[in-house]
Amino acid sequence: MLELSGITKSYGTKRVLDDVGFTVAPGRLTGFVGGNGAGKTTTMRIVLGVLARDAGTVTLDGAAVTSADRRRFGYMPEERGLYPKMRVLEHIVYLARLHGFDKADATSRAEALLTELGLGERLQDNIETLSLGNQQRAQIAAALVHDPEVLILDEPFSGLDPLAVDVVAAVLQSRAASGTAVLFSSHQLDVVERLCDELVIIAGGTIRASGSRDALRAAHAGHRYELVSSGDAGWLRDEPGVDVVEFDGGYALFDADSDATAQRVLRRAVAAGDVASFAPRHPSLAQIFKEVIQ
């Protein structure tokens, strides 16, 4: 378990992180979202020891993170940091060797990982000849080749087309399933919502919301409901305490002023005819993000 608590960071009189705290659990994908300048990259660099914090703690399994611990971390920066003249396989093998693997093991690991990421036919190509999306895949391979216990990725889906996003997402899900703690930032909220188990939303250097995806959606659901019935639901327009958002015959999306009103609507719908479904409408991550940062 990677845990941040009370992290603060200032540059002169400008405080860029203020009491930042959250956890990244093994076997979980944690999405870290926020606008430009919100503090995501600064937070990640503090975890990695690249930046010093002014206050707070970073712990792994309850103990302060050490340099030895960080050698078991994998990191992909937002800026690409590969050597452009090196061949793809050669580069990833080289990085694996730096982590202590012998040549045979490093080569086997690199080949398998690059193939899994869809670069199996580009192993002997120079990094600089790859498209930006394929360079991104190679950068991800660089972060993964030593099987890190904690994986920190800054905008891993940047520059990837939808098919490549699916490939990379599957690789990250596989690593999480094997017990790796994964923290990744992204501006692509639809990808974050689909992929992550946990969410951390940061704005202005402070954590505005955190928790499991489902818990956050439930917490911000309000009193919006979706009704699907075999009868005409037009009667909802005259129901006290109900504001109809969308309506089409037996389908209605509405806001209720209380849970009691929603239950009254359900009882009337059941009495009026067959109810195919009745459920709260949970907001999207994009809607939650806009709500908590405003």
Order of alpha helices (4+ residues) and beta strands (2+ residues): beta-beta-beta-alpha-beta-beta-alpha-beta-alpha-alpha-alpha-beta-alpha-beta-alpha-beta-beta-alpha-beta-beta-beta-alpha-beta-alpha
